[in-house]
Amino acid sequence: AAAKNALANNDDQWAAQLSDHLLAINQNDSDAKQIKADALTKLARDMVNATARNYYLTVARELREELKAD
């Protein structure tokens, strides 16, 4: 719930960190994967560093592909 609230309040970095903790507990948590993917996508929008933006978007894409496979 805290991760969803952080995402809703545009605290995207905190949402990504919280979802990391949830995924450490259960790597198949689809809600945590979705939250992290959304948070990373939002973080990428404001990133001026191309390498960091690419990293965020790549990880978000991988998480969404995992969700489709489940």
PASEBA-1860 file (N, C-alpha, C; in nm, 3 decimals):
! residues 70
1> AAAKNALA> 0.083/-0.120/0.000/0.000/0.000/0.000/0.087/0.126/0.000 ~ 0.198/0.122/0.074/0.287/0.238/0.081/0.350/0.266/-0.055 ~ 0.383/0.162/-0.128/0.442/0.181/-0.261/0.341/0.243/-0.356 ~ 0.215/0.196/-0.350/0.110/0.253/-0.435/0.087/0.399/-0.401 ~ 0.087/0.431/-0.271/0.067/0.569/-0.228/0.182/0.658/-0.275 ~ 0.304/0.607/-0.264/0.420/0.685/-0.309/0.410/0.714/-0.458 ~ 0.369/0.614/-0.536/0.355/0.633/-0.680/0.245/0.736/-0.710 ~ 0.135/0.726/-0.639/0.024/0.820/-0.659/0.063/0.962/-0.622
9> NNDDQWAA> 0.154/0.976/-0.526/0.197/1.109/-0.481/0.323/1.157/-0.553 ~ 0.355/1.091/-0.665/0.470/1.127/-0.749/0.603/1.118/-0.675 ~ 0.610/1.033/-0.573/0.736/1.004/-0.506/0.790/0.876/-0.569 ~ 0.832/0.889/-0.694/0.864/0.774/-0.778/0.986/0.697/-0.730 ~ 1.087/0.767/-0.682/1.206/0.699/-0.632/1.171/0.611/-0.511 ~ 1.090/0.664/-0.420/1.050/0.588/-0.303/0.963/0.469/-0.343 ~ 0.876/0.488/-0.438/0.792/0.378/-0.487/0.878/0.267/-0.545 ~ 0.981/0.303/-0.621/1.070/0.203/-0.679/1.147/0.129/-0.570
17> QLSDHLLA> 1.192/0.202/-0.469/1.266/0.138/-0.360/1.176/0.044/-0.280 ~ 1.056/0.088/-0.250/0.963/0.002/-0.176/0.930/-0.123/-0.257 ~ 0.910/-0.108/-0.386/0.879/-0.225/-0.468/0.998/-0.320/-0.475 ~ 1.120/-0.267/-0.468/1.238/-0.353/-0.461/1.235/-0.440/-0.336 ~ 1.196/-0.381/-0.225/1.186/-0.458/-0.100/1.080/-0.568/-0.113 ~ 0.968/-0.533/-0.174/0.862/-0.632/-0.192/0.909/-0.745/-0.284 ~ 0.982/-0.711/-0.388/1.031/-0.813/-0.481/1.141/-0.898/-0.419 ~ 1.212/-0.844/-0.321/1.312/-0.924/-0.250/1.244/-1.031/-0.166
25> INQNDSDA> 1.126/-1.000/-0.116/1.049/-1.095/-0.036/0.981/-1.197/-0.127 ~ 0.923/-1.149/-0.236/0.851/-1.237/-0.329/0.877/-1.187/-0.471 ~ 0.965/-1.256/-0.542/1.004/-1.211/-0.676/0.893/-1.224/-0.779 ~ 0.783/-1.291/-0.743/0.671/-1.308/-0.836/0.554/-1.214/-0.806 ~ 0.576/-1.115/-0.722/0.470/-1.021/-0.683/0.438/-0.929/-0.803 ~ 0.328/-0.958/-0.869/0.294/-0.883/-0.991/0.261/-0.737/-0.961 ~ 0.200/-0.708/-0.847/0.172/-0.568/-0.812/0.301/-0.490/-0.794 ~ 0.399/-0.550/-0.726/0.527/-0.483/-0.704/0.599/-0.460/-0.836
33> KQIKADAL> 0.592/-0.557/-0.926/0.655/-0.540/-1.058/0.590/-0.425/-1.134 ~ 0.458/-0.417/-1.129/0.387/-0.310/-1.199/0.420/-0.174/-1.140 ~ 0.423/-0.165/-1.008/0.456/-0.039/-0.942/0.597/0.004/-0.979 ~ 0.691/-0.090/-0.974/0.829/-0.055/-1.007/0.841/-0.011/-1.153 ~ 0.776/-0.082/-1.242/0.780/-0.045/-1.384/0.723/0.095/-1.405 ~ 0.612/0.125/-1.341/0.551/0.258/-1.354/0.640/0.366/-1.294 ~ 0.698/0.336/-1.178/0.786/0.434/-1.112/0.909/0.462/-1.198 ~ 0.969/0.358/-1.253/1.088/0.378/-1.336/1.056/0.454/-1.464
41> TKLARDMV> 0.940/0.427/-1.520/0.899/0.500/-1.641/0.881/0.648/-1.610 ~ 0.820/0.678/-1.496/0.803/0.818/-1.457/0.937/0.884/-1.426 ~ 1.028/0.810/-1.362/1.160/0.866/-1.334/1.235/0.896/-1.464 ~ 1.218/0.810/-1.563/1.288/0.828/-1.690/1.245/0.956/-1.761 ~ 1.121/0.996/-1.742/1.070/1.116/-1.810/1.151/1.241/-1.775 ~ 1.196/1.249/-1.651/1.266/1.369/-1.604/1.418/1.354/-1.607 ~ 1.466/1.239/-1.650/1.610/1.212/-1.649/1.677/1.278/-1.769 ~ 1.780/1.357/-1.744/1.852/1.422/-1.853/1.970/1.338/-1.899
49> NATARNYY> 2.017/1.248/-1.814/2.126/1.159/-1.849/2.071/1.044/-1.932 ~ 2.119/1.032/-2.056/2.065/0.932/-2.149/2.089/0.789/-2.100 ~ 2.202/0.764/-2.039/2.233/0.630/-1.991/2.138/0.591/-1.879 ~ 2.115/0.680/-1.786/2.023/0.652/-1.676/1.881/0.634/-1.728 ~ 1.839/0.718/-1.821/1.705/0.707/-1.879/1.687/0.571/-1.947 ~ 1.789/0.530/-2.022/1.784/0.401/-2.090/1.775/0.287/-1.988 ~ 1.850/0.296/-1.881/1.846/0.192/-1.777/1.705/0.182/-1.718 ~ 1.648/0.295/-1.679/1.513/0.295/-1.621/1.411/0.233/-1.717
57> LTVARELR> 1.417/0.275/-1.843/1.319/0.225/-1.940/1.341/0.078/-1.973 ~ 1.465/0.035/-1.975/1.494/-0.106/-2.004/1.443/-0.196/-1.891 ~ 1.470/-0.158/-1.767/1.423/-0.237/-1.653/1.269/-0.238/-1.650 ~ 1.208/-0.124/-1.677/1.061/-0.117/-1.679/1.005/-0.211/-1.787 ~ 1.067/-0.212/-1.904/1.021/-0.300/-2.011/1.035/-0.447/-1.972 ~ 1.148/-0.481/-1.911/1.170/-0.619/-1.867/1.066/-0.662/-1.764 ~ 1.034/-0.575/-1.672/0.932/-0.607/-1.572/0.796/-0.629/-1.637 ~ 0.762/-0.545/-1.733/0.633/-0.560/-1.801/0.629/-0.688/-1.885
65> EELKAD> 0.741/-0.727/-1.943/0.747/-0.853/-2.017/0.729/-0.972/-1.923 ~ 0.786/-0.964/-1.803/0.767/-1.068/-1.704/0.620/-1.079/-1.663 ~ 0.553/-0.964/-1.654/0.411/-0.965/-1.617/0.327/-1.033/-1.725 ~ 0.362/-1.011/-1.851/0.289/-1.075/-1.960/0.309/-1.225/-1.960 ~ 0.430/-1.269/-1.922/0.462/-1.412/-1.921/0.391/-1.486/-1.808 ~ 0.358/-1.413/-1.702/0.291/-1.476/-1.586/0.150/-1.506/-1.614
END
